[in-house]
Protein backbone atom coordinates (compact mmCIF):
# COMPACT_ATOMS: atom_id res chain seq x y z
CA UNK A 1 0.00 0.00 0.00
CA UNK A 2 1.12 3.50 -0.72
CA UNK A 3 1.09 5.56 2.47
CA UNK A 4 0.70 8.82 0.54
CA UNK A 5 -2.72 7.73 -0.70
CA UNK A 6 -3.77 7.07 2.88
CA UNK A 7 -2.49 10.45 3.99
CA UNK A 8 -0.07 8.87 6.46
CA UNK A 9 3.67 9.30 6.47
CA UNK A 10 6.01 6.44 7.50
CA UNK A 11 6.38 7.79 11.05
CA UNK A 12 2.61 7.91 11.50
CA UNK A 13 2.24 4.38 10.17
CA UNK A 14 4.96 3.15 12.53
CA UNK A 15 3.26 4.87 15.48
CA UNK A 16 -0.08 3.28 14.60
CA UNK A 17 1.51 -0.15 14.32
CA UNK A 18 3.24 0.32 17.69
CA UNK A 19 -0.09 1.26 19.27
CA UNK A 20 -1.80 -1.76 17.75
CA UNK A 21 0.94 -4.05 19.07
CA UNK A 22 0.86 -2.40 22.51
CA UNK A 23 -2.88 -2.84 22.93
CA UNK A 24 -2.78 -6.31 21.41
CA UNK A 25 -0.39 -7.29 24.23
CA UNK A 26 -2.11 -5.30 27.00
CA UNK A 27 -5.72 -5.97 26.10
CA UNK A 28 -8.98 -4.13 25.73
CA UNK A 29 -9.17 -3.13 29.38
CA UNK A 30 -5.93 -1.16 29.09
CA UNK A 31 -7.19 0.53 25.93
CA UNK A 32 -10.43 1.56 27.62
CA UNK A 33 -8.53 2.76 30.70
CA UNK A 34 -6.17 4.89 28.59
CA UNK A 35 -9.00 6.39 26.53
CA UNK A 36 -10.99 7.17 29.68
CA UNK A 37 -7.98 8.82 31.29
CA UNK A 38 -7.25 10.89 28.19
CA UNK A 39 -10.85 12.06 27.81
CA UNK A 40 -11.11 12.85 31.53
CA UNK A 41 -7.95 14.96 31.33
CA UNK A 42 -9.25 16.82 28.28
CA UNK A 43 -12.51 17.52 30.07
CA UNK A 44 -10.74 18.79 33.19
CA UNK A 45 -8.66 21.11 30.98
CA UNK A 46 -11.81 22.51 29.38
CA UNK A 47 -11.00 21.02 25.97
CA UNK A 48 -14.02 18.71 25.93
CA UNK A 49 -17.61 19.32 26.99
CA UNK A 50 -20.39 17.01 28.15
CA UNK A 51 -22.26 17.85 24.95
CA UNK A 52 -19.31 16.65 22.88
CA UNK A 53 -19.13 13.41 24.85
CA UNK A 54 -22.87 12.86 24.41
CA UNK A 55 -22.63 13.59 20.68
CA UNK A 56 -19.79 11.08 20.34
CA UNK A 57 -21.90 8.41 22.05
CA UNK A 58 -24.82 9.22 19.77
CA UNK A 59 -22.63 8.97 16.66
CA UNK A 60 -20.83 5.76 17.64
CA UNK A 61 -23.66 3.78 19.25
CA UNK A 62 -25.23 2.58 15.97
CA UNK A 63 -21.92 0.89 15.11
CA UNK A 64 -21.78 -1.15 18.32
CA UNK A 65 -23.38 -4.32 19.59
CA UNK A 66 -25.52 -4.24 22.73
CA UNK A 67 -22.66 -5.14 25.10
CA UNK A 68 -20.41 -2.47 23.60
CA UNK A 69 -23.20 0.13 23.85
CA UNK A 70 -23.66 -0.66 27.53
CA UNK A 71 -19.93 -0.24 28.19
CA UNK A 72 -19.81 3.01 26.22
CA UNK A 73 -22.85 4.41 28.04
CA UNK A 74 -21.34 3.50 31.41
CA UNK A 75 -18.05 5.23 30.54
CA UNK A 76 -19.83 8.28 29.13
CA UNK A 77 -21.93 8.60 32.30
CA UNK A 78 -18.74 8.53 34.41
CA UNK A 79 -17.09 11.14 32.18
CA UNK A 80 -20.09 13.45 32.30
CA UNK A 81 -20.01 13.33 36.11
CA UNK A 82 -16.38 14.54 36.23
Backbone as a ProteinNet text record, in pm:
[ID]
protein_1_A
[PRIMARY]
XXXXXXXXXXXXXXXXXXXXXXXXXXXXXXXXXXXXXXXXXXXXXXXXXXXXXXXXXXXXXXXXXXXXXXXXXXXXXXXXXX
[TERTIARY]
82.7	0	86.9	40.8	111.6	61.1	148.7	109	60.9	112.2	70.5	-78.2	-130	-272.1	-358.1	-304.1	-377.1	-363.8	-271.8	-249.3	-160.3	-93.5	-6.9	138.1	225.4	367	423.8	545.3	601.4	606.6	633.2	638	499	396.7	260.6	220.1	255	224.2	295.8	421.4	496	432.2	391	326.2	197.3	117.4	-8.2	18.8	116.3	150.6	199.4	277.2	323.8	205.4	108.8	-9.4	-91	-106.6	-180.4	-111.8	19.1	93.7	84.1	93.8	86.1	-47.8	-156.5	-287.9	-322.4	-260.6	-278.1	-219.1	-105.1	-39.3	-107.1	-157.1	-210.6	-361.7	-430.1	-572.3	-665.8	-792.4	-898.3	-915.9	-899.5	-916.7	-817.7	-695.2	-592.8	-628.3	-677.4	-719	-830.8	-930.6	-1042.9	-994.2	-907.5	-852.6	-776.8	-694.9	-617.4	-706.4	-807.4	-900.3	-975.6	-1025.1	-1099.2	-1012	-889.9	-797.7	-771.5	-750.5	-724.8	-845.5	-962.8	-1084.7	-1111.4	-1090.9	-1110.9	-1016.3	-891.3	-795.1	-835.3	-881	-925.1	-1044.7	-1134	-1251.4	-1209.2	-1120.8	-1074.1	-1002.7	-937.8	-866.4	-958.8	-1085.7	-1181.4	-1176.8	-1112.3	-1099.7	-1211.8	-1295.7	-1402	-1522.7	-1639.4	-1761.3	-1847.7	-1943.5	-2038.6	-2117.1	-2151.6	-2226	-2145	-2015.8	-1930.9	-1923.1	-1915.2	-1912.9	-2044.5	-2155	-2286.7	-2304.9	-2253.5	-2263	-2179.8	-2063.2	-1979.3	-2053.6	-2114.4	-2189.7	-2302.5	-2372.3	-2482.4	-2433	-2317.5	-2263.2	-2209.1	-2149.8	-2082.6	-2177.6	-2277.1	-2366.5	-2423.6	-2466.4	-2522.6	-2422.6	-2295.2	-2191.9	-2158.1	-2215.6	-2178.2	-2285.5	-2241.5	-2338.5	-2390.2	-2486.9	-2551.9	-2454	-2364.2	-2266.2	-2173.9	-2128.3	-2041	-2113.5	-2240	-2320.2	-2331	-2354.2	-2365.8	-2235.4	-2123	-1993.2	-1969.3	-1999.4	-1980.6	-2069.3	-2193.7	-2284.6	-2237.3	-2185.9	-2133.7	-2014.2	-1921.1	-1804.7	-1845.6	-1937.6	-1983.1	-2048.1	-2127	-2192.6	-2085.7	-1981.5	-1874.2	-1801.8	-1779.4	-1709.4	-1793.2	-1922.8	-2009.3	-2012	-1996.2	-2001.1	-1871.4	-1767.1	-1638	-1648.8
-118.3	0	124.4	224.4	350.5	440.4	475.9	556.1	694.5	749.6	882.2	885.3	779.4	773.2	768	714.4	707.5	837.2	921.1	1044.8	1025.9	914.2	887.1	879.8	942	930.1	807.2	766.1	644.1	650.3	767.3	779.1	757.8	810.1	790.9	643.4	580.1	437.8	355.8	387.2	314.9	335.7	458	486.7	405.5	402.8	327.8	179.2	125.9	-15.4	-44.2	48.4	31.8	31.7	120.8	126.5	-1.4	-51.2	-176.3	-289.8	-299.6	-405.1	-389.8	-265.9	-240.3	-287.7	-247.8	-284.5	-430	-488.4	-630.5	-709.4	-662.6	-728.9	-697.6	-573.2	-529.9	-543	-565.9	-597	-477.2	-511.9	-412.8	-328.4	-388.8	-313.2	-198.3	-220.9	-115.7	-5.6	-44.5	53.5	141.3	80.4	156.1	247.1	196.4	275.5	397.2	378.5	489.2	592	546.5	639.2	718.2	650	717.3	823.5	788.5	881.9	1004.2	980.1	1089.2	1181.5	1124.8	1205.5	1282.1	1217.7	1285.4	1403.9	1386	1496.3	1610.5	1577.5	1681.8	1758.2	1686.9	1751.5	1844.4	1797.9	1879.3	2005.5	1996.7	2110.9	2203.2	2168.7	2250.6	2232.7	2126.4	2102.2	2013.5	1961.9	1871	1896.9	1904.2	1931.9	1806	1811.3	1700.9	1682.6	1793.5	1784.9	1711.4	1734.1	1664.9	1515.9	1482.3	1341.3	1274.6	1341.3	1286.5	1272.5	1367.9	1359.3	1242.6	1221.2	1108.1	977	963	840.9	821.6	928.6	921.8	878.2	929	896.5	753.9	706.7	576.3	461	484.7	378	289.6	346.1	258.3	156	179	88.8	-24.7	-21.5	-115.4	-220.1	-332.6	-432.4	-390.4	-462.5	-424.3	-416.6	-512.5	-514	-392.8	-362.1	-246.5	-116.5	-107.5	12.8	33.1	-76.2	-66	-15.7	-67.8	-24	123	162.9	300.9	394.3	357.1	440.8	454.7	346.1	349.7	444.9	434.5	523.2	668.6	691.1	827.6	888.7	810.9	860.3	901.2	819.9	853.1	980.4	995.1	1113.9	1240.1	1229.5	1345.4	1392.8	1299.9	1332.9	1396.2	1395.6	1453.9	1603.4
0	0	0	-67.1	-72.1	39.7	132.7	247.5	208.8	97.1	54.4	22.2	-36.1	-70	55.9	161.4	288.1	366.4	326	399.2	520.6	532.2	646	600.7	678.7	646.9	719.4	687.6	749.6	902.5	958.9	1105.1	1165.8	1100.7	1150.1	1141.8	1030.9	1016.8	1124.2	1151.9	1253.5	1390.9	1420.7	1548.4	1562	1457.2	1460.5	1483	1414	1431.7	1573.5	1630.6	1768.7	1864.5	1840.9	1927.5	1916.1	1794.5	1774.8	1849.5	1837.4	1906.9	2058	2106.7	2250.8	2307.2	2241.1	2293.4	2264.8	2164.8	2141.1	2257.8	2309.7	2422.9	2555.8	2571	2699.6	2713.1	2604.8	2609.8	2603.8	2586.8	2572.6	2698.9	2814	2938.4	2947.5	2907.1	2909	2808.7	2693	2592.5	2647.5	2705.8	2761.8	2874.3	2959.7	3070	3016.6	2915.3	2859.1	2790.7	2717.1	2652.6	2758.3	2860.9	2968.2	3034.1	3064.4	3129	3041.2	2913.1	2819.4	2808.2	2793.5	2780.7	2910.6	3024.2	3152.9	3166.3	3126.8	3133	3041	2920.5	2828.2	2883.8	2947.8	3006.6	3121.1	3206.9	3319	3271.3	3153.8	3098.3	3018.8	3010.8	2937.9	2787	2740.8	2597.2	2543	2631.7	2592.7	2682.8	2622.2	2698.6	2710.4	2802.7	2815.4	2685.9	2621.1	2495	2388.9	2384.8	2288.1	2318.5	2445.2	2485.4	2445.5	2474.3	2441.1	2290.3	2213.5	2067.9	2014.9	2073.4	2033.8	2056.9	2172.9	2204.6	2103.8	2073.1	1977.1	1839.1	1797.8	1665.9	1657.6	1766.1	1764.4	1797.3	1878.1	1924.6	1814.1	1701.3	1597.1	1540.8	1563.7	1511.5	1607.7	1726.5	1831.9	1857.4	1914.6	1959	2097.2	2147.8	2273.3	2390.4	2401.5	2509.6	2500.8	2380.1	2360	2392.3	2354	2384.7	2535	2607.3	2752.7	2814.2	2767.4	2818.8	2786.3	2662.4	2622.2	2704.5	2724.4	2803.6	2947.7	3004	3140.9	3150	3054.3	3053.9	3033	2940.6	2913	3035.7	3107.6	3230.3	3332.6	3347.6	3440.7	3398	3267.9	3217.8	3234.8	3214.3	3229.8	3375.2	3467.8	3610.6	3661.7	3580.6	3622.8	3625.3
[MASK]
++++++++++++++++++++++++++++++++++++++++++++++++++++++++++++++++++++++++++++++++++

